[in-house]
Each structure stands twice: as C-alpha cells, then as structure tokens.
Amino acid sequence: MLAEKIKAWVDERTGYKNFLHAIFLLNFPTKRRSRWQYIWGGALVLMMLVEIVTGTLLMTVYSPSEAAAWGSVHYIETQVDLGWLVRGLHHYTAHMMIVAIIVQIFLVILSAGYRKPKEFIYWTSLLLGGVIVGLTITGNPLPWDQKGYWSYQIETGIAGTMPGIGSTLRSLVVGGSEFGNLTLTRLYTIHVIVLPVIAILLFTIHMALIRRERLRTAKIKEASDDPDVDFELDEDDPVKDEITQPYWPYQTTRTLILALVLLGLVVIQLMVYPEIKNKHVDVGVLDWEADLKASEIKLEAPADSSIPFVARPEWFVRFLFELRHMVPKELEVLVTAVLPVLLLAILVLVPFYEKVLGEKWGQRFAIFVYVGGFLIIAGISWWGIKTERSAPNYALNRTQEIAYAARASWLASQNGVPPEGPASLLRNDPKSMGPIIFARHCGICHTWNGHDGTGHYLMEMKEGKKVKATPRASDLAKFATTDWISEFLMDPKANKFFGHLGTTKGGDAILNGDMADWADSNVGTEGVLSKEDIEAVAALLAREAKRRDYEPVSDEVIKRGISVFSGINFKDKAGKVIDFDGYCAQCHAMKAGDPEDEGGGAAPDLNGYGSEQWLSSFIRNPAAEKFYGEKNVMPGFEESKISQHDLNLLVKWMREEWQRPTPEK
C-alpha cells in the first residue's frame, strides 16, 4: 500500500504514468489478428536501445583521433572484458537494423500503411530508415581501419559527385579535402550527437502520429458501436474488426520475440562470421603468411594509403559502386546523384500511386516497384561481389590484406600502439613494408620467388596488351643463403641469375663474363670442383651474411670452403692435392679466405657479403670500386631515390629479419 501511495504521489506531481503510456503505447487499442506483420517497427526500437547501450559502453574506451582510434578499438577487442561482444553487438545490430527497415517498409506497403491519413507515418518511417543508414555509414569508419577508411572514401566520393552541392557536402563530412583527424572528429560528432538527436526527434514525431491515428481509430470504433450514432463501416474496412486491447502484453510480446530472434542472429553472426568470412581465400598464398589465424583478426590493418587494400563499399551501397563503374566517366553523375534521388522519390511518392491508378492497382504497382527494385539492387550487388572474387588477383590481394591485418594486430598485442599512431606499426615493420619497397624500386628488374615481392608478376605492354614481362636481373629470394649461392655458382647464366642480363645495356659483359667462364671451366662433370666443393664455399660465403636462418656447418666444411676460395691445400675430386687456378681470391676479396692474403681484383668485395652493411652499401652505389666498378649496369639508389628508413626496412626484409611469433611446440 505504501508503494502505491508513493507512486500516486509522484504521478500527481509529474504525470509519469501518462508519459510512459504515451511512449510505450500501453493504452493504445490494437488488433488481435494479423498482428505479427506489425512487429518490425517495435523490434527496430528495441534494437536501437541495444545500439544506445552498447554505443555508450564503447564511448567509455574509444578515442576519436587518428593516433588513437584503431588502438582503442583493438584494446576493446583484445583487452576489455567482453569488449569483443559489446562491439560485435553494436556493429552487427546496426547492419541488422538496415535489414529490418527494408522489411518494415515492405510490410507497410503490403498492408497499405501509407494510405490516408497515414502518409506522414510512412514518410517518417522512410526518414528514420535514412538516419539508420547514416548511422551505419558514419559508424563503420570510426575504428579507422582499412575497411572503414576505404569504404568511406567510396561513400563520400559518391556524395561528392552531386551537382552543385557535391564538393561542399563532401568537405562538410570529411572535414576538408583530405581524410585525417578532422574526418574522425566530424564522423564521431555526427554519429553520436547529430544523427541520434535527429533520430529521437523523428521517432517522437513518428510515435505521436501513430498515437494520433490509433486514438482516431478507437473513436471511430466507439462511434460505430454506439446505437445512437448513425455510422456504418464498410465490410472491408480494417477498423471493423478492431477491438480495444492494450499494447502490453499482446503486441509487446510478439515484438520482443522478433527482437530476440534478430539479436540471436546477430550473436550467431558475431560468433561465426569472423571464422568463415575468409574461408574462400587461401590464407598464406605465396610469401603472405598471417601472424594470426583468420578467426582471430578482429580489425583490418590501420588506415593507411601506403598499405595495399582494395577499396570496397558497404553492402547496402554496393550497387551504386558497381553501376558507377559500368558507365562512362561523363555519365557517372547519373548513377551517383540522379539515381539515388530517383529511388528516394519513388519511395516518397508511394502514397500517391493509388490516386493515379486506384487503390488495387496502385498498391500492386508499389509492391512491384519495391520488390523489383530490391531484386535488381541485390542482383547487381551479388554480381559485383561474384565478379570481384573471380578476378585473377583477388585471392592474392585479399590474402595480403588479411596478412597486414594480422600483422598489425599481432604487433599491437606484443608492443602496444606507438604514440605516433597505429599506422607506424606497419610503416616501421620490415615484413610489411619490405615487399612494397622492393616492388617499387627493385621489382622493375629483379624478382622475388618469381614475382615483384608483393606477389604480382612483372608486366609490360606488347602490341597494346599487358603481358608478363621477362625479368632483367636475378631473383633475390633467399639472397646470400647457402642454397642461393650454391645455385648461382653452379650456373650463373641460369635465368634465375644472369640469364636475362643480355637484354640490358652493358649486361652482356656480365652475362658472358669472367663468372660465367669460371663456372664453365670448373663446375660440372668436366670441372675440378665437386658439388661438395660448391656447397662448402657457398657455406663460407653465407657465413659472412650472418642471416638469422644460417645453419652452421662443421669446421671441415668451412676448411674445404677456404681451400676452394684461396686455392691453398686444394684437393681434387679424388682427394689429391693439386694446384687450383680457379680459386675465388683471384678476383674477390674476403678475409675469411686466406688469412694471410685477403685477395681481391676486378670483382665485388665479399667481406661481409650479404650483411646489412654490405647490402646497404651495394644498393646505394653498386658502381663503387669495391663492387662492380665500370662493369656495373645497376642504377644506384641514393637518398633522393630511397630514404634511409626505407632502405633499412628493405635490407632487413631481404634478410628476413623481423619480429616473429614464438613457434608453437
């Protein structure tokens, strides 16, 4: 009794009961029959509440800046208790809401919920749908990863093509001409303040209109039941079967069931999707091996235009992206500006179809247009995704993206995010940047396991067609290892090494030079050097590089290598000591050869061969006297061509020196 008195006292002074009734429609008359088709709107409201709660929780950790956004989301995913669940609910529920609004609008059209006097209820539904899409568009880039960054590039690019206001609109949502810190702060403000305020206002208006319509319907029903009122309803009037019934528990229960089903699908998606989303890609193709399992990658790599990523739009604007590439550049505005306005106009004008075509055919036309348009849009989107995935380089490109995402997440987990921002995780990482730098500077002539370092073949134009090009210099994968050196010494004229140098100006002197003559004279069945001799001197040379993957050999092998290099105490294949006039020190210098005679001549100095210092010096100036001198055909890469930072990364990558996960036992 005391509790009831307190409630009555508070209600007398605040009127909270009427307010709650108005908000939750507790005193609205509803229909028992066909009520299941009207539950999507209520489910949308409940999902919006989930978005508000999860979004508020995320705001307690998220930091909207270039230097902190990706790191804060990574922290949520990996360090905060149940952070992955909260973010997953927030992300996937937003996309589920778009699905729900598509179904809701279809059901409104199917039930003629746009007819007089419900036009404004229908229009506010459309506006709320637009706000939901806007919330998703502005929310997806907030982690500031590659996916969100590039999808927002596409979406703002589409908006920027609108005649007259396009550039202004794009600048407004981007915060300038380029994406950066202002873009994030604009997005964050629009996402957590501007659009939610608009959504609340629209929802309030929408509910007020619904309440007004329900009360009007109730009054009509009361009038039709009053014997003193001369009022008769048509047989097919939906109000005829209306009965007074509170919104709770009848309609609310149905709405809760749908909301729980949809949220259940969201939970299943966030649990299963990370595991299956990349099943169609052979992760680890070529040299691109991820540091984490695909299912453990919660974010794409940090947003960075220098890291390869194929821009893809979100699924709900995919059709515009595809259509944009189907038309000539001069007609692009028809797709990006005219078509969206046309589609919006088609939806807005639905209430007027019946005025032209009559109720029966007007509704049928509206259903046909909506369903037909949806199928066309879905078909274009599906075709675009299918075409992309069947492209020759799709698997390679996607594998690279996964590898970069895994690398960034692993580095962040191991070392934290640097103060200068998450992009520096990969920019300062040899494994990430080495292939890019190699492809940019070295991949024009050299190959790496047959490709340009990034997995793509060298290409050239022939007779107007792009064809696979012939490399002009050595394949440098595993450079300065025992195996690489052994292969080279056995056959320096092989295509993997000097074989194609004849096509380069001055390259014939190297292709058919002293090294080739030496191999012809001393290697093979007719030569004095055995396979063991070649492997021994290769191991001696590889020791100079001090690579992490160098496998130490016995003292006997090293002694044999020194004998081949210096010519001292050289034994032929039969084990007999002979004078060997093909020893390496005649042309090459290396202290590890004969301690009393460093050797040297017209060939590259091999002291520290393949080491960081040797490689850096060689790349900077291969024409130096201690390298190829006048015989050199390779361009030098001074500071103006490649920075010291990039050179260091390139050399470390070539030597496979980067931070690695501890191998599982």
Secondary structure, DSSP 8 states (H G I E B T S, - for coil): -HHHHHHHHHHHHH-HHHHHHHHHTTT----STTGGGG-HHHHHHHHHHHHHHHHHHHHTT---STTTHHHHHHHHHHTSTTHHHHHHHHHHHHHHHHHHHHHHHHHHHHTTTTSTT-HHHHHHHHHHHHHHHHHHHHHTTTT-BHHHHHHHHHHHHHHHTSTTTHHHHHHHHHTSSS-SHHHHHHHHHIIIIIHHHHHHHHHHHHHHHHHHHHHHHHHHHHHHH-TTS-----TT-GGGG-----HHHHHHHHHHHHHHHHHHHHHHHHHHHHHHTTTTS-TT-TT---SS-GGG--S--B--TTS-------GGGHHHHHHHTTS-GGGHHIIIIIHHHHHHHHHHTHHHHHHHHHHHHHHHHHHHHHHHHHHHHHHHHHHHHHHHHTSTTHHHHHHHHHHHHHHHHHHHHHH---TT-THHHHHT-HHHHHHHHIIIIITTT-BBTTBSSSS---EEEETTEEEE---SS-B-TTTTSHHHHHHHHH-TTSTTTTTTGGGSTTTHHHHTSHHHHHHHHHBSSSSSB-HHHHHHHHHHHHHHHT-TT-----HHHHHHHHHHHH-TT-B-TTS-B---TT-GGGT-EEEEEETTEEE--SS---TTTTSHHHHHHHHH-TTSTTTTGGG--S----TTTS-HHHHHHHHHHHTT-S-------
